[in-house]
Amino acid sequence: MAKEKILIVEDEEKIARVISLELNYEGYETATAKNGREGLDMLQAHRWGLVLLDIMLPELNGIEVLRRMRSSGDLTPVILLTARDSLPDKVSGLDQGANDYITKPFKIEELLARIRAILRTHRQINQMKQQELLTIGDLTVNEKSREVNRNGKQIELTPREFDLLVFLMKHPNQVLTREQMLSSVWGFDYVGDTNVVDVYIRYLRQKVEKGAETSLIHTVRGVGYMMKE
């Protein structure tokens, strides 16, 4: 299992060094930023498992770093390092999307316990999200929220188009006949021309493959269609 990477944004060198040594000893990989601007640059340049973010930082304070993180869509877990008497900062930090805070001076055992708890929760959330997602290439479909994205761009589908796409994605690399698609997507009691499948495949292609470099929906002449990279 890969080491979890933790970014420490802390201007007090002694504190940053102690935290880094303890985290390294526990098996985490760490890096340190000495001010808010450097921390923000490192956040944008690399992926992190968690951020320890001091509030009182030079150049950009921790609350502003956190605000910019969340407004850019960065959901990396954040634990704020706060002064004992800074209740407004704690409240502001939680409002901006901090996952937790710990008050200085703190015991390293407490910090480690909080880190473990947040990483465990974050992993569980990610696993749940992955279970909800159907993915082929750069196309993802969330069955619960009915969101469809290709290469980061959201695609709007009608309910029937969505159901057809989900059926195709649940049977990747498998040739599906028009009859199979009709019975599963339109229902066993559907009475009508199988050409309706071709019409909806055309609608799907216009939306899902527009501007894409590769095709995902393939025609198998004389049989039906197949979804594959």
KADAFEN-V109110 format. One record per residue. N is the residue number from 1. RES is the residue in three letters. SS is DSSP state (h for helix, s for strand, l for the rest). NEAR is the number of other ideal C-beta (glycine too) atoms within 12 Angstrom. D_LAST is the distance of its C-alpha to the last C-alpha in Angstrom with 2 decimals. Layout:
BEGIN
N:RES:SS:NEAR:D_LAST
N:RES:SS:NEAR:D_LAST
END
This chain:
BEGIN
1:MET:l:8:28.04
2:ALA:l:9:27.81
3:LYS:l:17:30.94
4:GLU:l:27:30.93
5:LYS:s:25:31.74
6:ILE:s:42:34.64
7:LEU:s:41:35.99
8:ILE:s:42:39.76
9:VAL:s:48:41.12
10:GLU:l:39:44.86
11:ASP:l:27:47.63
12:GLU:l:22:50.15
13:GLU:h:16:49.47
14:LYS:h:14:51.29
15:ILE:h:26:49.38
16:ALA:h:30:45.99
17:ARG:h:17:46.93
18:VAL:h:24:48.11
19:ILE:h:38:44.97
20:SER:h:27:42.76
21:LEU:h:17:44.76
22:GLU:h:25:44.68
23:LEU:h:32:40.92
24:ASN:h:21:40.35
25:TYR:h:14:42.69
26:GLU:l:22:40.65
27:GLY:l:19:37.49
28:TYR:l:29:35.92
29:GLU:s:22:34.93
30:THR:s:32:36.82
31:ALA:s:31:37.43
32:THR:s:31:40.24
33:ALA:s:36:40.81
34:LYS:l:25:44.45
35:ASN:l:27:44.15
36:GLY:h:31:42.02
37:ARG:h:22:40.67
38:GLU:h:25:39.62
39:GLY:h:42:38.02
40:LEU:h:31:36.02
41:ASP:h:20:34.86
42:MET:h:29:33.74
43:LEU:h:35:31.93
44:GLN:h:20:29.95
45:ALA:h:14:29.26
46:HIS:l:19:28.03
47:ARG:l:19:26.63
48:TRP:l:33:29.41
49:GLY:l:32:29.88
50:LEU:s:41:33.19
51:VAL:s:46:35.80
52:LEU:s:50:39.57
53:LEU:s:51:41.01
54:ASP:s:43:44.72
55:ILE:l:42:46.05
56:MET:l:29:48.89
57:LEU:l:32:47.15
58:PRO:l:21:48.31
59:GLU:l:19:46.61
60:LEU:l:28:44.28
61:ASN:l:31:45.30
62:GLY:h:43:42.97
63:ILE:h:33:42.86
64:GLU:h:27:41.71
65:VAL:h:43:39.02
66:LEU:h:43:37.80
67:ARG:h:24:38.00
68:ARG:h:25:35.89
69:MET:h:34:33.29
70:ARG:h:25:32.94
71:SER:h:14:33.12
72:SER:l:15:30.15
73:GLY:l:12:28.08
74:ASP:l:26:28.59
75:LEU:l:23:29.11
76:THR:l:36:30.05
77:PRO:s:35:32.99
78:VAL:s:43:36.37
79:ILE:s:44:39.79
80:LEU:s:43:42.64
81:LEU:s:39:45.64
82:THR:s:35:48.63
83:ALA:l:23:52.39
84:ARG:l:16:54.63
85:ASP:l:12:56.06
86:SER:l:23:53.06
87:LEU:h:15:52.38
88:PRO:h:14:51.36
89:ASP:h:30:48.74
90:LYS:h:27:47.38
91:VAL:h:16:47.18
92:SER:h:22:45.60
93:GLY:h:37:43.02
94:LEU:h:22:42.03
95:ASP:h:16:41.89
96:GLN:l:27:39.52
97:GLY:l:27:37.10
98:ALA:l:35:38.47
99:ASN:l:30:37.65
100:ASP:s:31:41.07
101:TYR:s:36:44.06
102:ILE:s:35:46.60
103:THR:s:24:50.10
104:LYS:l:28:51.67
105:PRO:l:17:53.33
106:PHE:l:27:51.07
107:LYS:l:15:50.95
108:ILE:h:22:47.95
109:GLU:h:13:47.53
110:GLU:h:19:47.01
111:LEU:h:34:44.43
112:LEU:h:26:42.51
113:ALA:h:18:42.64
114:ARG:h:29:41.30
115:ILE:h:35:38.45
116:ARG:h:25:37.51
117:ALA:h:20:37.74
118:ILE:h:30:35.58
119:LEU:h:32:32.85
120:ARG:h:19:32.89
121:THR:h:18:32.61
122:HIS:h:26:29.81
123:ARG:h:19:27.79
124:GLN:h:14:28.46
125:ILE:h:17:27.38
126:ASN:h:18:24.08
127:GLN:h:13:23.49
128:MET:h:14:24.36
129:LYS:h:19:22.00
130:GLN:h:14:19.07
131:GLN:h:14:20.12
132:GLU:h:19:20.07
133:LEU:s:22:16.56
134:LEU:s:28:13.38
135:THR:s:23:10.38
136:ILE:s:31:6.61
137:GLY:l:23:5.87
138:ASP:l:21:9.11
139:LEU:s:36:9.79
140:THR:s:28:12.58
141:VAL:s:36:15.02
142:ASN:s:24:18.48
143:GLU:l:21:20.07
144:LYS:l:13:23.54
145:SER:l:14:23.78
146:ARG:l:21:21.45
147:GLU:s:24:19.94
148:VAL:s:34:16.60
149:ASN:s:26:15.39
150:ARG:s:32:12.84
151:ASN:l:19:13.54
152:GLY:l:14:16.90
153:LYS:s:17:17.95
154:GLN:s:18:19.10
155:ILE:s:30:18.36
156:GLU:l:18:21.16
157:LEU:l:26:20.56
158:THR:l:18:23.29
159:PRO:h:14:23.77
160:ARG:h:23:22.61
161:GLU:h:29:19.43
162:PHE:h:28:18.74
163:ASP:h:25:19.55
164:LEU:h:39:17.32
165:LEU:h:42:14.26
166:VAL:h:32:15.29
167:PHE:h:33:15.76
168:LEU:h:37:12.30
169:MET:h:34:10.85
170:LYS:l:22:13.53
171:HIS:l:24:12.48
172:PRO:l:25:8.81
173:ASN:l:17:8.33
174:GLN:l:21:11.78
175:VAL:l:21:13.49
176:LEU:s:31:15.60
177:THR:s:20:18.80
178:ARG:h:29:20.46
179:GLU:h:20:23.22
180:GLN:h:24:21.10
181:MET:h:38:19.74
182:LEU:h:28:23.30
183:SER:h:18:24.94
184:SER:h:21:22.66
185:VAL:h:32:22.23
186:TRP:h:25:25.45
187:GLY:l:13:27.54
188:PHE:l:11:29.29
189:ASP:l:8:32.24
190:TYR:l:18:30.43
191:VAL:l:11:32.36
192:GLY:l:14:30.94
193:ASP:l:13:28.94
194:THR:l:23:25.39
195:ASN:h:13:24.72
196:VAL:h:21:24.40
197:VAL:h:34:20.84
198:ASP:h:20:20.05
199:VAL:h:21:21.83
200:TYR:h:32:19.89
201:ILE:h:35:16.46
202:ARG:h:19:17.88
203:TYR:h:24:19.05
204:LEU:h:37:15.73
205:ARG:h:28:14.04
206:GLN:h:18:17.08
207:LYS:h:28:16.72
208:VAL:h:38:13.10
209:GLU:l:25:12.04
210:LYS:l:16:15.49
211:GLY:l:15:15.72
212:ALA:l:23:12.05
213:GLU:l:12:11.16
214:THR:l:17:7.74
215:SER:l:22:7.25
216:LEU:l:34:5.35
217:ILE:s:38:8.43
218:HIS:s:24:9.36
219:THR:s:21:13.04
220:VAL:s:18:14.46
221:ARG:l:9:17.88
222:GLY:l:9:20.79
223:VAL:l:18:18.99
224:GLY:s:26:16.71
225:TYR:s:38:13.15
226:MET:s:26:9.92
227:MET:s:36:7.19
228:LYS:l:22:3.79
229:GLU:l:18:0.00
END
